[in-house]
């Protein structure tokens, strides 16, 4: 193998490595955004579940404590 071929192969490998590093960085950024989104969605779900529990707790009062209908 002469110096020209070796230099060409090395340059090709360096180019591939550069593209792979850029791809890994982009994937990492995408993964971080998705993790933030999932975390935000999980917090929203937790808040909604708490709201549902509090609403169902107020509607689960015994029937003897309910006020009479308005027409009485």
C-alpha atoms as one frame of an Amber mdcrd trajectory, in Angstrom:
protein
   0.000   0.000   0.000   1.414   3.355  -0.928   1.140   6.584   0.999  -1.598
   7.906  -1.285  -3.904   4.948  -0.646  -3.207   5.032   3.072  -3.912   8.750
   3.218  -7.142   8.282   1.269  -8.321   5.490   3.576  -7.463   7.525   6.656
  -9.359  10.514   5.304 -12.365   8.305   4.547 -12.322   6.902   8.083 -12.036
  10.373   9.599 -14.991  11.556   7.508 -17.113   8.592   8.584 -16.182   9.167
  12.211 -17.121  12.828  11.947 -20.554  11.939  10.517 -21.111   9.287  13.187
 -20.229  11.732  15.966 -22.665  14.279  14.528 -25.379  11.607  14.371 -24.731
  10.573  17.975 -24.939  14.198  19.123 -28.249  14.663  17.288 -29.644  11.447
  18.778 -28.555  12.563  22.242 -30.314  15.921  21.843 -33.455  14.169  20.614
 -33.377  11.750  23.526 -33.005  14.592  26.030 -35.975  16.448  24.510 -38.067
  13.278  24.676 -37.103  12.688  28.299 -38.134  16.250  29.162 -41.431  15.822
  27.323 -42.165  12.511  29.046 -41.334  14.023  32.419 -43.672  16.937  31.738
 -46.436  14.596  30.600 -46.001  12.382  33.669 -46.337  15.442  35.925 -49.503
  16.484  34.070 -50.928  12.978  34.431 -50.159  13.018  38.156 -51.958  16.362
  38.534 -54.973  15.100  36.582 -55.144  11.920  38.649 -55.055  13.985  41.837
 -57.850  16.182  40.496 -59.943  13.149  39.586 -59.406  11.626  43.027 -60.426
  14.849  44.757 -63.524  15.201  42.568 -64.575  11.609  43.087 -64.032  11.971
  46.847 -66.479  14.903  46.958 -69.071  12.953  44.933 -68.754   9.813  47.031
 -70.600  11.369  49.988 -73.229   9.108  51.566 -76.673   9.519  50.023 -78.194
  10.671  53.360 -76.088  13.835  53.257 -77.129  14.933  49.793 -79.390  17.983
  49.695 -82.901  17.468  48.345 -83.535  18.281  44.682 -84.415  21.924  43.960
 -88.119  21.241  43.249 -88.859  20.209  46.883
